[in-house]
Amino acid sequence: MIGYVTLGTNDLPRAARFYDALLAEIGAGRFMESDRFIAWAVAPDKPSLGVCKPWDGNAATVGNGVMVALVVDSNAKVDALYRKALALGGTDEGAPGPRGMEGFYAAYFRDLDGNKLNCFCYTPG
C-alpha cells in the first residue's frame, strides 16, 4: 500500500551520505534523485524512502509522532541496522529488543536531521 515516504533535510549531501551507508545494510540503493530529492529502495517496484529539501523553501522540521519503519527479515538485521545508524551519527531512541506483542522485535533511532526511524522484524508464533 505504501509507495514511498519522504523525510525533510536541511543538508541533502549529509543526509545522502547517512542513508547511502545505512540503507546499504539492508540491500537498498539510490533509484531516483534530483538536486532536491533522493530516494532509496531495494527494487524500483518496492516502497522507497526519500529525503528532500522542502519544496516550500522553509526549513525542514521533525514532525512529532512521525516515524518511518523499515522492515527486515531477521532480528540480527535489526541489530545491525541500529548499530550502523548510531555509528553514522544517528541517536538512540530505543535499543533493539522485543516490543509489545509476541514476535515483534524492533529498534528505534533518529537520523542526522532528527527524523525518527524504526527497524523491525515480525515473526508471529
C-alpha positions as CSV (number, residue, x, y, z in Angstrom):
1,M,0.0,0.0,0.0
2,I,2.8,2.5,0.8
3,G,4.6,3.7,-2.3
4,Y,7.2,5.9,-0.6
5,V,7.9,8.1,2.4
6,T,10.0,11.3,2.4
7,L,11.8,12.9,5.2
8,G,12.9,16.5,5.2
9,T,16.5,17.6,5.4
10,N,18.3,20.9,5.6
11,D,21.6,19.3,4.3
12,L,21.0,17.0,1.4
13,P,24.6,15.9,0.9
14,R,24.9,15.0,4.6
15,A,21.6,13.1,4.6
16,A,22.7,11.3,1.4
17,R,25.9,10.0,3.0
18,F,23.9,8.8,6.1
19,Y,21.3,7.0,4.1
20,D,23.6,5.6,1.4
21,A,25.6,3.8,4.2
22,L,22.6,3.0,6.4
23,L,20.3,1.6,3.7
24,A,23.1,-0.4,2.1
25,E,22.9,-2.6,5.2
26,I,19.5,-3.9,4.0
27,G,20.3,-4.0,0.3
28,A,18.7,-0.7,-0.7
29,G,20.3,1.8,-3.1
30,R,19.5,5.0,-4.8
31,F,17.0,4.7,-7.6
32,M,15.8,8.3,-8.1
33,E,17.4,11.6,-7.4
34,S,17.5,15.3,-8.3
35,D,19.1,18.4,-6.8
36,R,16.4,18.5,-4.1
37,F,15.5,14.8,-3.6
38,I,17.0,11.3,-3.3
39,A,15.1,8.0,-2.9
40,W,16.4,4.6,-2.0
41,A,14.7,1.2,-2.5
42,V,15.5,-2.5,-2.6
43,A,13.8,-2.6,-6.0
44,P,12.1,0.0,-8.2
45,D,8.7,-1.7,-7.7
46,K,9.0,-1.8,-3.9
47,P,8.3,1.0,-1.4
48,S,11.0,3.6,-1.1
49,L,12.4,6.0,1.4
50,G,13.4,9.5,0.3
51,V,14.9,12.7,1.7
52,C,14.2,16.1,0.3
53,K,14.7,19.8,0.8
54,P,11.2,21.1,1.5
55,W,9.5,22.4,-1.7
56,D,8.1,25.5,0.1
57,G,11.7,26.7,0.7
58,N,11.2,26.7,4.5
59,A,13.5,24.8,6.9
60,A,12.8,21.1,7.3
61,T,11.5,20.3,10.8
62,V,10.8,17.0,12.5
63,G,7.1,16.0,12.9
64,N,6.1,15.0,16.4
65,G,4.7,11.4,16.2
66,V,6.0,10.9,12.7
67,M,8.2,7.8,12.2
68,V,9.4,5.6,9.3
69,A,9.5,1.9,9.9
70,L,11.9,-0.2,7.9
71,V,11.1,-4.0,7.7
72,V,13.8,-6.6,7.6
73,D,13.7,-10.4,7.8
74,S,15.7,-11.2,11.0
75,N,16.4,-9.8,14.4
76,A,20.1,-9.8,13.6
77,K,19.4,-7.4,10.8
78,V,17.5,-5.1,13.2
79,D,20.6,-5.2,15.5
80,A,22.9,-4.4,12.6
81,L,20.9,-1.5,11.2
82,Y,20.6,0.0,14.6
83,R,24.3,-0.2,15.2
84,K,25.0,1.2,11.8
85,A,22.7,4.2,12.4
86,L,24.5,5.0,15.6
87,A,27.9,4.6,14.1
88,L,26.9,7.0,11.4
89,G,26.0,9.7,14.0
90,G,22.3,8.8,14.5
91,T,20.9,8.9,18.0
92,D,19.3,6.2,20.1
93,E,15.5,6.2,20.6
94,G,15.3,2.6,21.9
95,A,17.7,-0.3,21.7
96,P,16.8,-3.5,19.8
97,G,14.6,-5.9,21.6
98,P,11.1,-7.4,21.9
99,R,8.3,-4.8,21.7
100,G,4.8,-5.3,22.9
101,M,3.4,-8.3,21.0
102,E,4.9,-11.7,20.6
103,G,7.3,-11.9,17.6
104,F,7.7,-8.2,17.2
105,Y,11.4,-7.1,17.5
106,A,12.4,-3.5,16.9
107,A,15.0,-0.8,17.4
108,Y,14.4,3.0,17.2
109,F,16.8,5.8,16.2
110,R,16.9,9.3,14.8
111,D,18.8,10.4,11.7
112,L,21.1,13.4,11.5
113,D,18.2,15.7,10.9
114,G,16.3,14.4,13.9
115,N,13.8,12.3,11.9
116,K,12.7,9.2,13.9
117,L,13.1,5.7,12.3
118,N,12.4,2.2,13.4
119,C,13.7,-1.1,12.1
120,F,11.7,-4.2,12.8
121,C,11.2,-7.9,12.2
122,Y,7.9,-9.6,12.8
123,T,7.8,-13.3,13.2
124,P,4.5,-14.3,14.7
125,G,4.5,-17.6,16.7
